[in-house]
């Protein structure tokens, strides 16, 4: 099960495609407010 998940993650990274479920970042958020903002934006778009 874990290897299947890792395989799916690797494929998503390789195709470099974002959608309503995946939001790739170049670096971690610097503060919690920015993280919450991204989560809310993704939740509203669903």
mmCIF file of the N, C-alpha and C atoms, coordinates in Angstrom:
data_MODEL
# 
_entry.id   MODEL 
# 
loop_
_atom_site.group_PDB 
_atom_site.id 
_atom_site.type_symbol 
_atom_site.label_atom_id 
_atom_site.label_alt_id 
_atom_site.label_comp_id 
_atom_site.label_asym_id 
_atom_site.label_entity_id 
_atom_site.label_seq_id 
_atom_site.pdbx_PDB_ins_code 
_atom_site.Cartn_x 
_atom_site.Cartn_y 
_atom_site.Cartn_z 
_atom_site.occupancy 
_atom_site.B_iso_or_equiv 
_atom_site.pdbx_formal_charge 
_atom_site.auth_seq_id 
_atom_site.auth_comp_id 
_atom_site.auth_asym_id 
_atom_site.auth_atom_id 
_atom_site.pdbx_PDB_model_num 
ATOM 1   N N  . UNK A 1 1  ? 0.830   -1.193 0.000   1.00 0.00 ? 1  UNK A N  1 
ATOM 2   C CA . UNK A 1 1  ? 0.000   0.000  0.000   1.00 0.00 ? 1  UNK A CA 1 
ATOM 3   C C  . UNK A 1 1  ? 0.871   1.253  0.000   1.00 0.00 ? 1  UNK A C  1 
ATOM 4   N N  . UNK A 1 2  ? 1.904   1.291  0.831   1.00 0.00 ? 2  UNK A N  1 
ATOM 5   C CA . UNK A 1 2  ? 2.771   2.457  0.916   1.00 0.00 ? 2  UNK A CA 1 
ATOM 6   C C  . UNK A 1 2  ? 3.527   2.670  -0.393  1.00 0.00 ? 2  UNK A C  1 
ATOM 7   N N  . UNK A 1 3  ? 3.976   1.585  -1.008  1.00 0.00 ? 3  UNK A N  1 
ATOM 8   C CA . UNK A 1 3  ? 4.701   1.707  -2.277  1.00 0.00 ? 3  UNK A CA 1 
ATOM 9   C C  . UNK A 1 3  ? 3.788   2.213  -3.382  1.00 0.00 ? 3  UNK A C  1 
ATOM 10  N N  . UNK A 1 4  ? 2.523   1.820  -3.351  1.00 0.00 ? 4  UNK A N  1 
ATOM 11  C CA . UNK A 1 4  ? 1.555   2.296  -4.346  1.00 0.00 ? 4  UNK A CA 1 
ATOM 12  C C  . UNK A 1 4  ? 1.360   3.809  -4.209  1.00 0.00 ? 4  UNK A C  1 
ATOM 13  N N  . UNK A 1 5  ? 1.244   4.273  -2.986  1.00 0.00 ? 5  UNK A N  1 
ATOM 14  C CA . UNK A 1 5  ? 1.091   5.707  -2.741  1.00 0.00 ? 5  UNK A CA 1 
ATOM 15  C C  . UNK A 1 5  ? 2.331   6.476  -3.193  1.00 0.00 ? 5  UNK A C  1 
ATOM 16  N N  . UNK A 1 6  ? 3.510   5.983  -2.856  1.00 0.00 ? 6  UNK A N  1 
ATOM 17  C CA . UNK A 1 6  ? 4.751   6.621  -3.284  1.00 0.00 ? 6  UNK A CA 1 
ATOM 18  C C  . UNK A 1 6  ? 4.850   6.676  -4.802  1.00 0.00 ? 6  UNK A C  1 
ATOM 19  N N  . UNK A 1 7  ? 4.424   5.629  -5.463  1.00 0.00 ? 7  UNK A N  1 
ATOM 20  C CA . UNK A 1 7  ? 4.439   5.590  -6.922  1.00 0.00 ? 7  UNK A CA 1 
ATOM 21  C C  . UNK A 1 7  ? 3.519   6.658  -7.506  1.00 0.00 ? 7  UNK A C  1 
ATOM 22  N N  . UNK A 1 8  ? 2.329   6.804  -6.939  1.00 0.00 ? 8  UNK A N  1 
ATOM 23  C CA . UNK A 1 8  ? 1.385   7.829  -7.408  1.00 0.00 ? 8  UNK A CA 1 
ATOM 24  C C  . UNK A 1 8  ? 1.941   9.232  -7.184  1.00 0.00 ? 8  UNK A C  1 
ATOM 25  N N  . UNK A 1 9  ? 2.569   9.446  -6.057  1.00 0.00 ? 9  UNK A N  1 
ATOM 26  C CA . UNK A 1 9  ? 3.162   10.753 -5.751  1.00 0.00 ? 9  UNK A CA 1 
ATOM 27  C C  . UNK A 1 9  ? 4.264   11.073 -6.749  1.00 0.00 ? 9  UNK A C  1 
ATOM 28  N N  . UNK A 1 10 ? 5.105   10.112 -7.048  1.00 0.00 ? 10 UNK A N  1 
ATOM 29  C CA . UNK A 1 10 ? 6.191   10.324 -8.004  1.00 0.00 ? 10 UNK A CA 1 
ATOM 30  C C  . UNK A 1 10 ? 5.649   10.689 -9.385  1.00 0.00 ? 10 UNK A C  1 
ATOM 31  N N  . UNK A 1 11 ? 4.584   10.011 -9.806  1.00 0.00 ? 11 UNK A N  1 
ATOM 32  C CA . UNK A 1 11 ? 3.971   10.312 -11.107 1.00 0.00 ? 11 UNK A CA 1 
ATOM 33  C C  . UNK A 1 11 ? 3.429   11.740 -11.119 1.00 0.00 ? 11 UNK A C  1 
ATOM 34  N N  . UNK A 1 12 ? 2.750   12.148 -10.065 1.00 0.00 ? 12 UNK A N  1 
ATOM 35  C CA . UNK A 1 12 ? 2.210   13.511 -9.992  1.00 0.00 ? 12 UNK A CA 1 
ATOM 36  C C  . UNK A 1 12 ? 3.318   14.554 -10.059 1.00 0.00 ? 12 UNK A C  1 
ATOM 37  N N  . UNK A 1 13 ? 4.402   14.304 -9.391  1.00 0.00 ? 13 UNK A N  1 
ATOM 38  C CA . UNK A 1 13 ? 5.536   15.237 -9.420  1.00 0.00 ? 13 UNK A CA 1 
ATOM 39  C C  . UNK A 1 13 ? 6.131   15.295 -10.825 1.00 0.00 ? 13 UNK A C  1 
ATOM 40  N N  . UNK A 1 14 ? 6.262   14.153 -11.477 1.00 0.00 ? 14 UNK A N  1 
ATOM 41  C CA . UNK A 1 14 ? 6.860   14.111 -12.803 1.00 0.00 ? 14 UNK A CA 1 
ATOM 42  C C  . UNK A 1 14 ? 6.014   14.824 -13.851 1.00 0.00 ? 14 UNK A C  1 
ATOM 43  N N  . UNK A 1 15 ? 4.698   14.703 -13.778 1.00 0.00 ? 15 UNK A N  1 
ATOM 44  C CA . UNK A 1 15 ? 3.858   15.339 -14.800 1.00 0.00 ? 15 UNK A CA 1 
ATOM 45  C C  . UNK A 1 15 ? 3.637   16.822 -14.524 1.00 0.00 ? 15 UNK A C  1 
ATOM 46  N N  . UNK A 1 16 ? 3.977   17.274 -13.338 1.00 0.00 ? 16 UNK A N  1 
ATOM 47  C CA . UNK A 1 16 ? 3.903   18.693 -12.968 1.00 0.00 ? 16 UNK A CA 1 
ATOM 48  C C  . UNK A 1 16 ? 2.542   19.305 -13.307 1.00 0.00 ? 16 UNK A C  1 
ATOM 49  N N  . UNK A 1 17 ? 1.481   18.625 -12.895 1.00 0.00 ? 17 UNK A N  1 
ATOM 50  C CA . UNK A 1 17 ? 0.133   19.100 -13.169 1.00 0.00 ? 17 UNK A CA 1 
ATOM 51  C C  . UNK A 1 17 ? -0.585  19.380 -11.860 1.00 0.00 ? 17 UNK A C  1 
ATOM 52  N N  . UNK A 1 18 ? -1.204  20.539 -11.773 1.00 0.00 ? 18 UNK A N  1 
ATOM 53  C CA . UNK A 1 18 ? -2.004  20.875 -10.597 1.00 0.00 ? 18 UNK A CA 1 
ATOM 54  C C  . UNK A 1 18 ? -3.479  20.808 -10.972 1.00 0.00 ? 18 UNK A C  1 
ATOM 55  N N  . UNK A 1 19 ? -4.314  20.530 -9.996  1.00 0.00 ? 19 UNK A N  1 
ATOM 56  C CA . UNK A 1 19 ? -5.759  20.594 -10.181 1.00 0.00 ? 19 UNK A CA 1 
ATOM 57  C C  . UNK A 1 19 ? -6.395  20.900 -8.840  1.00 0.00 ? 19 UNK A C  1 
ATOM 58  N N  . UNK A 1 20 ? -7.677  20.634 -8.686  1.00 0.00 ? 20 UNK A N  1 
ATOM 59  C CA . UNK A 1 20 ? -8.344  20.988 -7.432  1.00 0.00 ? 20 UNK A CA 1 
ATOM 60  C C  . UNK A 1 20 ? -7.872  20.168 -6.238  1.00 0.00 ? 20 UNK A C  1 
ATOM 61  N N  . UNK A 1 21 ? -7.144  19.073 -6.474  1.00 0.00 ? 21 UNK A N  1 
ATOM 62  C CA . UNK A 1 21 ? -6.661  18.230 -5.379  1.00 0.00 ? 21 UNK A CA 1 
ATOM 63  C C  . UNK A 1 21 ? -5.173  18.396 -5.101  1.00 0.00 ? 21 UNK A C  1 
ATOM 64  N N  . UNK A 1 22 ? -4.407  18.873 -6.082  1.00 0.00 ? 22 UNK A N  1 
ATOM 65  C CA . UNK A 1 22 ? -2.954  18.934 -5.953  1.00 0.00 ? 22 UNK A CA 1 
ATOM 66  C C  . UNK A 1 22 ? -2.469  20.358 -6.162  1.00 0.00 ? 22 UNK A C  1 
ATOM 67  N N  . UNK A 1 23 ? -1.685  20.843 -5.241  1.00 0.00 ? 23 UNK A N  1 
ATOM 68  C CA . UNK A 1 23 ? -1.122  22.188 -5.317  1.00 0.00 ? 23 UNK A CA 1 
ATOM 69  C C  . UNK A 1 23 ? 0.352   22.089 -4.946  1.00 0.00 ? 23 UNK A C  1 
ATOM 70  N N  . UNK A 1 24 ? 1.211   22.152 -5.927  1.00 0.00 ? 24 UNK A N  1 
ATOM 71  C CA . UNK A 1 24 ? 2.637   21.973 -5.684  1.00 0.00 ? 24 UNK A CA 1 
ATOM 72  C C  . UNK A 1 24 ? 3.289   23.290 -5.279  1.00 0.00 ? 24 UNK A C  1 
ATOM 73  N N  . UNK A 1 25 ? 4.172   23.228 -4.324  1.00 0.00 ? 25 UNK A N  1 
ATOM 74  C CA . UNK A 1 25 ? 4.890   24.405 -3.832  1.00 0.00 ? 25 UNK A CA 1 
ATOM 75  C C  . UNK A 1 25 ? 6.386   24.168 -4.003  1.00 0.00 ? 25 UNK A C  1 
ATOM 76  N N  . UNK A 1 26 ? 7.106   25.251 -4.265  1.00 0.00 ? 26 UNK A N  1 
ATOM 77  C CA . UNK A 1 26 ? 8.554   25.151 -4.402  1.00 0.00 ? 26 UNK A CA 1 
ATOM 78  C C  . UNK A 1 26 ? 9.223   25.106 -3.045  1.00 0.00 ? 26 UNK A C  1 
ATOM 79  N N  . UNK A 1 27 ? 8.560   25.658 -2.031  1.00 0.00 ? 27 UNK A N  1 
ATOM 80  C CA . UNK A 1 27 ? 9.118   25.656 -0.676  1.00 0.00 ? 27 UNK A CA 1 
ATOM 81  C C  . UNK A 1 27 ? 7.975   25.613 0.325   1.00 0.00 ? 27 UNK A C  1 
ATOM 82  N N  . UNK A 1 28 ? 8.301   25.270 1.548   1.00 0.00 ? 28 UNK A N  1 
ATOM 83  C CA . UNK A 1 28 ? 7.288   25.223 2.603   1.00 0.00 ? 28 UNK A CA 1 
ATOM 84  C C  . UNK A 1 28 ? 6.787   26.625 2.917   1.00 0.00 ? 28 UNK A C  1 
ATOM 85  N N  . UNK A 1 29 ? 5.576   26.691 3.450   1.00 0.00 ? 29 UNK A N  1 
ATOM 86  C CA . UNK A 1 29 ? 5.025   27.985 3.860   1.00 0.00 ? 29 UNK A CA 1 
ATOM 87  C C  . UNK A 1 29 ? 5.859   28.565 4.998   1.00 0.00 ? 29 UNK A C  1 
ATOM 88  N N  . UNK A 1 30 ? 6.006   29.875 4.989   1.00 0.00 ? 30 UNK A N  1 
ATOM 89  C CA . UNK A 1 30 ? 6.798   30.538 6.026   1.00 0.00 ? 30 UNK A CA 1 
ATOM 90  C C  . UNK A 1 30 ? 5.987   30.812 7.289   1.00 0.00 ? 30 UNK A C  1 
ATOM 91  N N  . UNK A 1 31 ? 4.675   30.837 7.146   1.00 0.00 ? 31 UNK A N  1 
ATOM 92  C CA . UNK A 1 31 ? 3.832   31.031 8.328   1.00 0.00 ? 31 UNK A CA 1 
ATOM 93  C C  . UNK A 1 31 ? 2.521   30.261 8.155   1.00 0.00 ? 31 UNK A C  1 
ATOM 94  N N  . UNK A 1 32 ? 1.844   30.063 9.252   1.00 0.00 ? 32 UNK A N  1 
ATOM 95  C CA . UNK A 1 32 ? 0.615   29.266 9.237   1.00 0.00 ? 32 UNK A CA 1 
ATOM 96  C C  . UNK A 1 32 ? -0.515  29.961 8.495   1.00 0.00 ? 32 UNK A C  1 
ATOM 97  N N  . UNK A 1 33 ? -0.523  31.301 8.486   1.00 0.00 ? 33 UNK A N  1 
ATOM 98  C CA . UNK A 1 33 ? -1.571  32.035 7.783   1.00 0.00 ? 33 UNK A CA 1 
ATOM 99  C C  . UNK A 1 33 ? -1.535  31.733 6.286   1.00 0.00 ? 33 UNK A C  1 
ATOM 100 N N  . UNK A 1 34 ? -0.349  31.657 5.701   1.00 0.00 ? 34 UNK A N  1 
ATOM 101 C CA . UNK A 1 34 ? -0.214  31.341 4.276   1.00 0.00 ? 34 UNK A CA 1 
ATOM 102 C C  . UNK A 1 34 ? -0.675  29.913 3.992   1.00 0.00 ? 34 UNK A C  1 
ATOM 103 N N  . UNK A 1 35 ? -0.352  29.011 4.887   1.00 0.00 ? 35 UNK A N  1 
ATOM 104 C CA . UNK A 1 35 ? -0.783  27.624 4.739   1.00 0.00 ? 35 UNK A CA 1 
ATOM 105 C C  . UNK A 1 35 ? -2.305  27.525 4.801   1.00 0.00 ? 35 UNK A C  1 
ATOM 106 N N  . UNK A 1 36 ? -2.906  28.162 5.783   1.00 0.00 ? 36 UNK A N  1 
ATOM 107 C CA . UNK A 1 36 ? -4.369  28.137 5.931   1.00 0.00 ? 36 UNK A CA 1 
ATOM 108 C C  . UNK A 1 36 ? -5.026  28.766 4.705   1.00 0.00 ? 36 UNK A C  1 
ATOM 109 N N  . UNK A 1 37 ? -4.450  29.851 4.195   1.00 0.00 ? 37 UNK A N  1 
ATOM 110 C CA . UNK A 1 37 ? -4.990  30.504 2.999   1.00 0.00 ? 37 UNK A CA 1 
ATOM 111 C C  . UNK A 1 37 ? -5.032  29.526 1.831   1.00 0.00 ? 37 UNK A C  1 
ATOM 112 N N  . UNK A 1 38 ? -3.960  28.798 1.594   1.00 0.00 ? 38 UNK A N  1 
ATOM 113 C CA . UNK A 1 38 ? -3.929  27.825 0.491   1.00 0.00 ? 38 UNK A CA 1 
ATOM 114 C C  . UNK A 1 38 ? -4.947  26.712 0.713   1.00 0.00 ? 38 UNK A C  1 
ATOM 115 N N  . UNK A 1 39 ? -5.079  26.240 1.929   1.00 0.00 ? 39 UNK A N  1 
ATOM 116 C CA . UNK A 1 39 ? -6.044  25.168 2.220   1.00 0.00 ? 39 UNK A CA 1 
ATOM 117 C C  . UNK A 1 39 ? -7.470  25.642 1.965   1.00 0.00 ? 39 UNK A C  1 
ATOM 118 N N  . UNK A 1 40 ? -7.789  26.843 2.421   1.00 0.00 ? 40 UNK A N  1 
ATOM 119 C CA . UNK A 1 40 ? -9.137  27.394 2.234   1.00 0.00 ? 40 UNK A CA 1 
ATOM 120 C C  . UNK A 1 40 ? -9.423  27.581 0.739   1.00 0.00 ? 40 UNK A C  1 
ATOM 121 N N  . UNK A 1 41 ? -8.468  28.114 0.005   1.00 0.00 ? 41 UNK A N  1 
ATOM 122 C CA . UNK A 1 41 ? -8.657  28.312 -1.433  1.00 0.00 ? 41 UNK A CA 1 
ATOM 123 C C  . UNK A 1 41 ? -8.923  26.989 -2.145  1.00 0.00 ? 41 UNK A C  1 
ATOM 124 N N  . UNK A 1 42 ? -8.205  25.959 -1.750  1.00 0.00 ? 42 UNK A N  1 
ATOM 125 C CA . UNK A 1 42 ? -8.428  24.656 -2.376  1.00 0.00 ? 42 UNK A CA 1 
ATOM 126 C C  . UNK A 1 42 ? -9.793  24.086 -1.972  1.00 0.00 ? 42 UNK A C  1 
ATOM 127 N N  . UNK A 1 43 ? -10.198 24.300 -0.741  1.00 0.00 ? 43 UNK A N  1 
ATOM 128 C CA . UNK A 1 43 ? -11.484 23.774 -0.259  1.00 0.00 ? 43 UNK A CA 1 
ATOM 129 C C  . UNK A 1 43 ? -12.645 24.477 -0.949  1.00 0.00 ? 43 UNK A C  1 
ATOM 130 N N  . UNK A 1 44 ? -12.507 25.756 -1.213  1.00 0.00 ? 44 UNK A N  1 
ATOM 131 C CA . UNK A 1 44 ? -13.583 26.528 -1.851  1.00 0.00 ? 44 UNK A CA 1 
ATOM 132 C C  . UNK A 1 44 ? -13.732 26.135 -3.310  1.00 0.00 ? 44 UNK A C  1 
ATOM 133 N N  . UNK A 1 45 ? -12.648 25.737 -3.946  1.00 0.00 ? 45 UNK A N  1 
ATOM 134 C CA . UNK A 1 45 ? -12.701 25.413 -5.373  1.00 0.00 ? 45 UNK A CA 1 
ATOM 135 C C  . UNK A 1 45 ? -13.333 24.047 -5.657  1.00 0.00 ? 45 UNK A C  1 
ATOM 136 N N  . UNK A 1 46 ? -13.558 23.252 -4.642  1.00 0.00 ? 46 UNK A N  1 
ATOM 137 C CA . UNK A 1 46 ? -14.116 21.896 -4.842  1.00 0.00 ? 46 UNK A CA 1 
ATOM 138 C C  . UNK A 1 46 ? -15.603 21.953 -4.989  1.00 0.00 ? 46 UNK A C  1 
# 
